[in-house]
């Protein structure tokens, strides 16, 4: 590489479903983002994300939890498989499993997750319905570094949308999804350029601790 060039960030993506966030990362890679997606791993052999990966020429691997004695055994197996691709970063993009704390530990600072709520609100599932049930006027998504705590790692960035009168969980999810894609791509780009890192328990941007999650997207 010549001076000023960035070595592409080697990425492995985990997904359990359709893979729309994975598709957004693929599009960013094709568009010149300094990333190299090396593999897509899934815990669902029928996940549509696997076909997206195959069609893009990305290694697509599915492991079935039922083939392992317990959750920790499965987690070790799938992360051992991911490690074979020597990723700089693992991206959980709609990966719908809790991960054993001992498996997470070696990857802290090298693994991020996108979650459809304004963390620390609504970790876990059914976030859109929970936001509506609570009468929230704003909702959103967060990208955070993964720790052993469910959806509890340090938040890198968030995006907000207003909750509209008459919103359903499905409508709210559909309106948020395109912004989730942009948010994830923006965060991965910042990490790839070395601008965002996890330092201890704090996210740093350009060497300075973040006082609040970034808002990298233009106002909608």
C-alpha positions, 0 to 999 in steps of 0.5 A: 500500500502507498501512503494514505491508503487504508487496508480494508477491514476484514469483516465476518457477518453473523445473521439469522434472517433475511440479511438486509443489513448484510446486503447494505454492507455488501453495497457499501463494499461495492461502492468503495468502503474500505471493507472486505466481507470474508464470510456470512455465518448463520445459525439458521440453515434456511436463512435468506442471508445465506443465499445473498452471500452465495450470490455475492461470492461470499463464503456462506456457512450455517451451523445448527444449534441442535447439533451441539450439546449446549449453547456454549458448545455451539457458540464456540463452534461458530466463533471458531469457524469465524476466526478461520477468516481472520476478521478484524471485526465481527458484525452481528446483523440480525443475529438472534442469539444470546452468546456465551460470555466466555465466547464473547470475551476474546472479541470485545472491541472487535464485535458490534451489533445493530439493535432496533431501539434507542439503547439502553431502552428495550434490550432484547426482542419486540422493541417496536411494540414495546416503544409503542406500548410505552407511548414513546414519541421517538424511536430508533436504532443503535450500533454498539460494541458487544459485551457479555451483557445483552444489548448492553455494550457501549453505544457507538451511534444512534438514529432517531425517527418520530413515532407517528399517530396510528403507528403499528410495530410493523409500520415503525419497523419498516420506516426505521429499517433503511436508516438502520442500514445507513447507520450500520454502514456509517459505523463500520466505515468509522471503525475501518478508518480507525476513527472509532475504537473501544478503549476500556469501557468507553467508545473513542472517536479520533482519540477522544471519549464520546460524551454521547452516541454519535448521530452520523446521519442527516436529519430525516 
